[in-house]
Amino acid sequence: MTERTKKVIVLGGTGETGRRIILHLCTTHPKLEIASASRAPSQDTEYPSLQVTPIRLDIHNKQDTIETLAHFDLAIIALGPMDKVGALAHQCCLEAGIDCIDINDSLSAADEIYKLHDLARQQQNTILTGMGFTPGLSGLMLAKLAENNASSSGRYAIRAYMGAAYGGGETSPYAMLSGFKNTVTQILGGQRIEIPTPWKDDNAHFQFPEHPKPQALIPYSAVECAGLSHPNHPLKKNVQYLDTRYHIQYLGQGFARLMTAISLGQKGQQFMARKFYQSGQNIKAKGKADPDTILWVYPDNSPEQGLLIHGVISSYDLTALMACAATDAWLTGQFNALHGVFATDQLDGDIRKWLENTLASRGVTYRPADLAALHRDGIHFGWVEPVCGQVHRLSNYGANWYTREKQHPRMIPLQKQFLLESGIWKALRTQQSPLAFARFVIRTLMRWRRHNKQFATYQNRHSASLRQIWKRVTQDISMFTSGYSCARDVLGQDAAAPLYRQMFLETGKMEMRNLWPEPQLFSAFADPNQAALDYWLTFMRHYAALEVMHFNVDDQEPGQLTCRITDCAYAKMFVEQGCPELANLVREMEHEALMHLFSHTQLNVDWQSGDNGTAIIVITSATQTNTKEERNIEAIGICSC
């Protein structure tokens, strides 16, 4: 007998997080029937699939809400602000006899939701609460550390950072404003205690990854306190202290303290929330608006002993992906025997492991907070991004340095940092007097300008649509040739060439890690080999379309692709300016990046570099066998790009 198709309703489906939840569910569960419920569905709302049905619903009309919910198997509560909504939607779900998942981030709402535990248990219903960024992901990380007794004293901290590049949703300002209080709730000595807000204590600032200086933090009442204060919480003895704080780009602690001191009232809060939202929409267009989100959970006062989530991703996406992971678990029956109200930190180890695995399949993983190890691998911009089962949705698909939508605002400062910390820069500084070094810098800038003018013919030989890109290409190559040739004049080629190569490749490694997705993301696809190969071939073909090289693919040999790079314009420009020793540097950088990109696949790469930027790249599958029939089967998969 065929199992009935499950029906899911997303309450608040038109909001910032609700829309993302629906998008991710549609791409990973194409047969799932989904309803998007809101008080006033817009005619302009575009849904990612015909499987989504818009519904007008106001949860304050309780009877209509219960009757509507009774037609569904699961409700995902993505409403806000939760401190105003409380447990109303959950009560309606219980009266309708269905399970629910929420993304609650309010401690006061959590207290109301936990009061429904006994009723949900009696009815054999499941309420999964706080399935978002924090709480949610933070609870998984906290439980991981606590069950391993990462802190002998049971002392833990949660630190969150959110860049301003996403602007924020309309209800988010209400949550922030309601959180600006003279007191916060924390776990101290194993007890839930309300204390004066610690604005200026020893933990008032925190050094987030890749930030030049510590950021001022805003303390908040952790929703985890609602569960941890219960006597039967599984981590009750392990977590004796919990300190939670966040930083939002352009939201100063001073403003938060001012809002704390002012009693706004309902109308004042509505006015400020609207101003907050409008300001966020304006700020996200700023060139320095950071697209990063960071979540760091650690024991004692040792961040380096903790766990880290970091990526060019919004907190709304992370919340949606956590909610979707909980939905994945519910759809596969992971919670069938679990009745009552539960947060991520209250789940047993097997279910948490299941959630971690399905989160990884959606692109979300946490890693040990070993920043030195991450930097050695070239990772300076994080590794997390949404995976929707479609390769073309991955970041920078088909794009390169000259066609990507927007460069990360930290890229230029980081490039400068790599230069100033490089061996060649240090050699130039130590082998010249300050005056001679100043003359060296001036000479390099003048030569850069001269080389760039000499490359004008490269700009003019291309079509008008490519000319603007080629201005940037020649500017980059002339920067390399002028900088290197001036350094060679001072240090000599034997010393300058290896030092420049090291600096170039280390910087390029960092840049390629930012441009291409992290390789473990391809493990989330049904065919990791095909997904990674598709991504790389699309990059190379679009890159070659800029006429910086010729790129040809020969797939006539079963189970094997032979790719050839010829006529490299970069190499020609290096040679023209008397720097032939740099001609293959770009290929070296691309070779290392490709090996990294394929590192979580079963694809083997034989890269043979020739002269003047040429290369022959042979790609085969490690699963390839020697029989003709099996080779032909393998060829079907590897050549379909």
FENURRA-V119569 format. One record per residue. RES is the residue in three letters. PSI is psi in whole degrees, -180 to 180 (NA if undefined). OMEGA is omega in degrees with one decimal (none if undefined). Layout:
((RES/PSI/OMEGA) (RES/PSI/OMEGA))
This chain:
((MET/131/-178.5) (THR/132/-179.7) (GLU/139/-179.6) (ARG/141/177.5) (THR/131/179.6) (LYS/149/179.8) (LYS/127/-176.5) (VAL/137/175.6) (ILE/132/178.3) (VAL/109/177.9) (LEU/121/-171.9) (GLY/34/-174.5) (GLY/-13/178.9) (THR/1/179.7) (GLY/176/-177.7) (GLU/-46/-178.5) (THR/-39/-179.4) (GLY/-42/179.1) (ARG/-40/-179.7) (ARG/-39/177.5) (ILE/-45/-179.2) (ILE/-43/179.3) (LEU/-50/-176.6) (HIS/-37/178.8) (LEU/-39/-179.5) (CYS/-39/-175.9) (THR/-25/-178.4) (THR/-17/178.6) (HIS/72/-174.2) (PRO/-18/-179.9) (LYS/-4/-178.6) (LEU/132/175.6) (GLU/123/-173.2) (ILE/136/173.0) (ALA/137/176.4) (SER/111/-175.3) (ALA/134/174.6) (SER/164/-177.9) (ARG/-35/-178.0) (ALA/79/178.8) (PRO/131/-179.0) (SER/143/176.5) (GLN/-22/-177.0) (ASP/-8/-177.8) (THR/126/177.8) (GLU/128/179.9) (TYR/146/-174.5) (PRO/-11/-176.1) (SER/155/175.9) (LEU/-11/179.2) (GLN/-5/-178.5) (VAL/128/179.2) (THR/122/176.5) (PRO/139/-179.9) (ILE/136/173.0) (ARG/124/-175.9) (LEU/132/175.4) (ASP/113/-174.4) (ILE/-15/177.4) (HIS/-16/169.7) (ASN/86/-166.4) (LYS/-45/-175.9) (GLN/-45/177.8) (ASP/-39/-179.6) (THR/-45/-179.6) (ILE/-44/-179.5) (GLU/-37/178.5) (THR/-47/-177.2) (LEU/-29/-177.4) (ALA/-16/179.1) (HIS/-1/-175.2) (PHE/164/178.6) (ASP/-29/-175.6) (LEU/140/173.7) (ALA/134/173.0) (ILE/116/-173.8) (ILE/104/-179.3) (ALA/37/-178.8) (LEU/168/174.9) (GLY/164/-7.5) (PRO/137/-172.5) (MET/-27/178.9) (ASP/-20/175.5) (LYS/-38/-177.4) (VAL/-37/179.7) (GLY/-135/-176.4) (ALA/16/-176.3) (LEU/-49/-179.3) (ALA/-36/179.6) (HIS/-40/178.1) (GLN/-41/178.3) (CYS/-40/178.7) (CYS/-43/180.0) (LEU/-40/178.9) (GLU/-28/176.0) (ALA/-10/177.3) (GLY/28/-179.3) (ILE/159/176.7) (ASP/163/177.8) (CYS/156/176.9) (ILE/132/178.0) (ASP/166/177.3) (ILE/32/-174.2) (ASN/134/176.2) (ASP/22/-178.4) (SER/128/179.6) (LEU/-41/-179.6) (SER/-39/176.9) (ALA/-38/179.7) (ALA/-39/179.1) (ASP/-40/178.5) (GLU/-40/-177.8) (ILE/-41/-179.3) (TYR/-22/177.0) (LYS/-16/-179.7) (LEU/2/-174.1) (HIS/-50/-176.0) (ASP/-42/179.5) (LEU/-45/178.9) (ALA/-38/180.0) (ARG/-42/179.1) (GLN/-40/-178.1) (GLN/-4/-177.0) (GLN/43/173.6) (ASN/158/-179.2) (THR/129/172.8) (ILE/114/176.0) (LEU/114/-171.9) (THR/149/178.9) (GLY/37/-178.6) (MET/67/-177.3) (GLY/-146/-178.1) (PHE/-66/171.6) (THR/111/8.1) (PRO/175/-179.5) (GLY/-91/175.7) (LEU/-41/179.4) (SER/-35/178.1) (GLY/-39/176.1) (LEU/-43/-178.7) (MET/-41/178.4) (LEU/-44/-179.4) (ALA/-39/179.4) (LYS/-46/-179.9) (LEU/-44/-174.0) (ALA/-40/-179.3) (GLU/-22/176.0) (ASN/8/179.2) (ASN/49/179.5) (ALA/-27/176.2) (SER/121/179.6) (SER/-24/179.8) (SER/-1/179.6) (GLY/28/-176.5) (ARG/123/-177.6) (TYR/156/179.4) (ALA/147/174.6) (ILE/127/178.4) (ARG/130/-179.0) (ALA/141/176.2) (TYR/135/178.1) (MET/122/175.9) (GLY/169/-173.2) (ALA/7/-171.6) (ALA/-11/-174.6) (TYR/-7/172.5) (GLY/-42/179.3) (GLY/157/178.4) (GLY/173/-175.4) (GLU/-28/-178.5) (THR/-15/-178.0) (SER/-41/179.7) (PRO/-32/178.3) (TYR/-42/179.8) (ALA/-42/179.7) (MET/-47/-177.7) (LEU/-39/179.6) (SER/-19/179.9) (GLY/-11/178.4) (PHE/98/-175.7) (LYS/165/177.9) (ASN/-13/179.3) (THR/154/173.3) (VAL/158/178.7) (THR/130/178.4) (GLN/168/171.6) (ILE/118/179.6) (LEU/122/-178.2) (GLY/32/179.1) (GLY/0/-178.3) (GLN/150/174.5) (ARG/119/-174.4) (ILE/140/175.2) (GLU/125/-175.8) (ILE/160/173.2) (PRO/138/-177.5) (THR/120/-175.7) (PRO/76/-177.7) (TRP/-37/-168.7) (LYS/30/179.6) (ASP/-170/-176.5) (ASP/-16/-179.2) (ASN/20/-174.4) (ALA/-20/179.6) (HIS/155/-179.3) (PHE/141/-179.8) (GLN/102/177.2) (PHE/156/-178.8) (PRO/137/173.7) (GLU/5/177.4) (HIS/139/-173.9) (PRO/-23/-178.9) (LYS/161/178.4) (PRO/146/-178.7) (GLN/143/175.9) (ALA/138/-174.5) (LEU/152/174.9) (ILE/115/178.5) (PRO/147/176.5) (TYR/163/179.5) (SER/115/-176.4) (ALA/130/177.0) (VAL/-26/177.5) (GLU/-24/-179.5) (CYS/-31/-178.5) (ALA/-40/179.2) (GLY/-42/-177.0) (LEU/-22/-179.5) (SER/-9/178.7) (HIS/139/-177.0) (PRO/-29/-175.3) (ASN/13/177.6) (HIS/132/-175.3) (PRO/-21/-178.8) (LEU/15/-174.7) (LYS/-45/-177.4) (LYS/-24/-175.7) (ASN/-31/-177.6) (VAL/101/-178.7) (GLN/-23/-179.9) (TYR/135/177.2) (LEU/117/-178.8) (ASP/125/-173.7) (THR/130/-178.8) (ARG/159/-179.7) (TYR/165/172.5) (HIS/131/174.3) (ILE/129/-178.2) (GLN/134/178.9) (TYR/2/174.2) (LEU/100/-175.0) (GLY/153/177.1) (GLN/-32/179.7) (GLY/-41/178.7) (PHE/-41/179.0) (ALA/-41/179.5) (ARG/-36/177.3) (LEU/-45/179.3) (MET/-32/177.6) (THR/-37/-176.2) (ALA/-19/-177.1) (ILE/133/174.4) (SER/101/-171.5) (LEU/-38/-171.7) (GLY/172/-174.5) (GLN/-47/-179.0) (LYS/-40/178.7) (GLY/-39/179.2) (GLN/-40/178.1) (GLN/-41/179.1) (PHE/-48/-179.0) (MET/-35/179.1) (ALA/-41/177.9) (ARG/-42/178.2) (LYS/-42/177.4) (PHE/-49/-176.9) (TYR/-47/-179.9) (GLN/-40/178.8) (SER/-41/179.1) (GLY/-39/178.6) (GLN/-35/178.2) (ASN/-42/-176.1) (ILE/-34/-175.0) (LYS/-17/177.9) (ALA/-8/179.6) (LYS/145/-179.6) (GLY/-30/-178.0) (LYS/10/176.3) (ALA/119/-172.4) (ASP/129/177.6) (PRO/5/-174.7) (ASP/150/167.7) (THR/138/-176.6) (ILE/136/172.9) (LEU/124/-173.5) (TRP/121/175.9) (VAL/130/-174.1) (TYR/159/179.8) (PRO/154/175.3) (ASP/-136/174.7) (ASN/40/-172.8) (SER/80/179.2) (PRO/-34/-177.2) (GLU/-14/177.6) (GLN/6/-174.2) (GLY/-165/178.9) (LEU/148/-169.6) (LEU/137/166.9) (ILE/130/-176.3) (HIS/131/177.3) (GLY/165/173.4) (VAL/82/-171.3) (ILE/148/179.9) (SER/157/175.7) (SER/-25/176.9) (TYR/-41/177.0) (ASP/-42/179.0) (LEU/-40/176.1) (THR/-46/-179.4) (ALA/-42/-178.5) (LEU/-36/175.8) (MET/-43/177.9) (ALA/-39/178.7) (CYS/-37/177.2) (ALA/-41/176.5) (ALA/-37/177.3) (THR/-42/175.5) (ASP/-46/-178.5) (ALA/-41/179.6) (TRP/-43/-178.0) (LEU/-29/-179.1) (THR/8/173.6) (GLY/17/-178.9) (GLN/-24/-176.1) (PHE/13/-175.8) (ASN/-33/-177.6) (ALA/8/-175.5) (LEU/108/-176.4) (HIS/134/-176.6) (GLY/-158/-179.1) (VAL/128/-176.3) (PHE/140/170.9) (ALA/171/-176.3) (THR/-36/-177.2) (ASP/-6/178.6) (GLN/-6/-177.5) (LEU/153/179.4) (ASP/167/-172.7) (GLY/-37/-178.0) (ASP/-43/-179.9) (ILE/-39/178.2) (ARG/-39/176.7) (LYS/-40/177.7) (TRP/-44/178.8) (LEU/-41/178.0) (GLU/-42/-179.4) (ASN/-43/-179.3) (THR/-30/172.2) (LEU/-42/178.1) (ALA/-38/178.4) (SER/-17/177.0) (ARG/4/173.8) (GLY/6/-176.3) (VAL/118/174.5) (THR/151/170.9) (TYR/154/-176.4) (ARG/159/171.7) (PRO/140/-174.6) (ALA/54/177.6) (ASP/88/-174.6) (LEU/-35/179.6) (ALA/-42/179.2) (ALA/-40/178.0) (LEU/-42/-179.9) (HIS/-37/177.5) (ARG/-29/178.1) (ASP/5/177.0) (GLY/7/-175.8) (ILE/112/177.2) (HIS/-5/-176.3) (PHE/18/179.6) (GLY/-175/-173.0) (TRP/-6/-173.8) (VAL/135/169.6) (GLU/154/-177.5) (PRO/139/172.8) (VAL/120/-177.1) (CYS/18/178.8) (GLY/6/-179.9) (GLN/121/-173.7) (VAL/-38/-175.3) (HIS/-11/176.9) (ARG/-9/178.3) (LEU/154/-175.3) (SER/139/174.0) (ASN/28/178.2) (TYR/121/179.6) (GLY/-1/-177.0) (ALA/161/174.8) (ASN/-167/-175.1) (TRP/-26/-174.3) (TYR/-12/-177.2) (THR/-4/179.4) (ARG/151/-173.1) (GLU/-45/-176.5) (LYS/135/177.5) (GLN/143/178.8) (HIS/135/-177.1) (PRO/-17/179.0) (ARG/-3/-173.7) (MET/-51/-177.4) (ILE/-47/175.6) (PRO/-35/-179.6) (LEU/-38/175.8) (GLN/-42/177.2) (LYS/-40/179.1) (GLN/-43/179.0) (PHE/-39/178.6) (LEU/-49/-175.0) (LEU/-24/179.2) (GLU/3/-176.0) (SER/158/178.2) (GLY/-35/-177.7) (ILE/-36/178.3) (TRP/-43/-179.8) (LYS/-38/178.4) (ALA/-41/179.3) (LEU/-37/179.9) (ARG/-39/-175.2) (THR/-27/-176.1) (GLN/4/178.6) (GLN/149/173.4) (SER/162/178.7) (PRO/-40/-179.8) (LEU/-42/179.0) (ALA/-36/179.0) (PHE/-38/177.0) (ALA/-41/177.4) (ARG/-36/178.0) (PHE/-45/-179.8) (VAL/-45/180.0) (ILE/-43/179.9) (ARG/-39/179.4) (THR/-42/179.4) (LEU/-41/178.8) (MET/-40/179.3) (ARG/-35/176.5) (TRP/-46/179.4) (ARG/-42/-178.4) (ARG/-44/179.0) (HIS/-40/-179.3) (ASN/-39/177.1) (LYS/-38/-179.3) (GLN/-20/178.0) (PHE/7/-178.0) (ALA/-30/179.7) (THR/-32/177.7) (TYR/-36/178.9) (GLN/-43/-172.3) (ASN/-19/-177.4) (ARG/-4/-177.8) (HIS/162/-179.6) (SER/162/-178.0) (ALA/-35/-178.6) (SER/-25/-178.8) (LEU/-12/-171.9) (ARG/-39/-178.8) (GLN/-38/177.0) (ILE/-41/-178.3) (TRP/-22/172.1) (LYS/-39/178.4) (ARG/-37/178.1) (VAL/-51/-177.8) (THR/-31/176.7) (GLN/-42/179.1) (ASP/-50/-176.3) (ILE/-39/178.5) (SER/-31/174.6) (MET/-43/179.4) (PHE/-48/-175.6) (THR/-39/-179.2) (SER/-45/-179.5) (GLY/-46/-178.6) (TYR/-46/-175.7) (SER/-36/176.5) (CYS/-40/177.2) (ALA/-37/178.5) (ARG/-35/177.2) (ASP/-35/-176.6) (VAL/-46/-170.9) (LEU/-20/-172.4) (GLY/152/-174.0) (GLN/-38/-177.4) (ASP/-35/179.5) (ALA/-41/-173.1) (ALA/-42/-173.2) (ALA/-52/-179.7) (PRO/-35/179.0) (LEU/-41/179.5) (TYR/-41/178.5) (ARG/-45/-179.8) (GLN/-47/-179.9) (MET/-43/-178.9) (PHE/-47/-176.2) (LEU/-36/177.4) (GLU/-42/177.2) (THR/-44/179.4) (GLY/-36/177.3) (LYS/-45/178.0) (MET/-43/-178.1) (GLU/-40/179.7) (MET/-34/176.3) (ARG/-33/177.7) (ASN/-36/-177.0) (LEU/-45/-175.6) (TRP/152/177.9) (PRO/158/176.7) (GLU/140/-170.7) (PRO/-28/-178.1) (GLN/-17/178.9) (LEU/-29/-179.5) (PHE/-20/176.9) (SER/-18/-179.8) (ALA/-10/-177.7) (PHE/154/179.2) (ALA/-36/177.6) (ASP/90/-178.2) (PRO/-38/179.2) (ASN/-50/-177.2) (GLN/-43/-177.7) (ALA/-48/-179.4) (ALA/-41/-179.9) (LEU/-42/177.2) (ASP/-46/-178.3) (TYR/-47/-176.2) (TRP/-45/-179.0) (LEU/-38/178.0) (THR/-42/175.9) (PHE/-51/-176.1) (MET/-41/-179.5) (ARG/-42/178.0) (HIS/-35/178.2) (TYR/-45/178.8) (ALA/-28/179.3) (ALA/-17/175.3) (LEU/-4/177.7) (GLU/30/174.0) (VAL/-12/-179.9) (MET/173/168.7) (HIS/138/-178.8) (PHE/120/-179.3) (ASN/145/-179.5) (VAL/128/176.5) (ASP/114/-179.2) (ASP/28/-177.5) (GLN/-29/179.7) (GLU/122/-178.2) (PRO/133/176.8) (GLY/16/-174.4) (GLN/138/171.5) (LEU/132/174.3) (THR/116/-176.9) (CYS/138/-178.7) (ARG/131/173.9) (ILE/122/179.8) (THR/172/174.2) (ASP/55/-176.1) (CYS/116/-179.4) (ALA/-34/178.0) (TYR/-51/-178.1) (ALA/-41/179.5) (LYS/-42/-179.4) (MET/-40/176.1) (PHE/-44/-179.1) (VAL/-43/-178.9) (GLU/-33/-178.8) (GLN/18/174.0) (GLY/27/179.7) (CYS/56/-177.3) (PRO/-22/-179.7) (GLU/-12/177.1) (LEU/-3/-168.0) (ALA/-31/-175.7) (ASN/7/-175.9) (LEU/-41/-179.4) (VAL/-39/177.8) (ARG/-39/177.4) (GLU/-44/179.9) (MET/-44/-179.1) (GLU/-34/178.3) (HIS/-50/179.9) (GLU/-42/-178.7) (ALA/-38/179.2) (LEU/-42/178.2) (MET/-39/178.1) (HIS/-43/-178.2) (LEU/-38/-177.5) (PHE/6/-170.5) (SER/-19/177.6) (HIS/21/177.1) (THR/-179/175.5) (GLN/32/178.0) (LEU/132/175.3) (ASN/141/-178.3) (VAL/124/171.4) (ASP/104/-174.6) (TRP/118/179.4) (GLN/107/179.5) (SER/137/175.7) (GLY/-159/178.7) (ASP/155/171.7) (ASN/44/172.3) (GLY/14/177.0) (THR/158/178.6) (ALA/149/170.7) (ILE/123/-176.0) (ILE/117/179.6) (VAL/123/-176.6) (ILE/125/177.1) (THR/166/178.7) (SER/138/179.3) (ALA/-18/-179.6) (THR/-1/-177.9) (GLN/137/178.9) (THR/180/-173.3) (ASN/-13/-179.0) (THR/146/-176.2) (LYS/-41/-177.4) (GLU/-44/-178.8) (GLU/-34/176.9) (ARG/-39/-179.9) (ASN/-37/176.5) (ILE/-44/179.2) (GLU/-37/-177.1) (ALA/-31/-179.7) (ILE/-42/-179.1) (GLY/-44/-171.2) (ILE/-21/-175.4) (CYS/0/-173.1) (SER/-6/176.4) (CYS/NA/none))
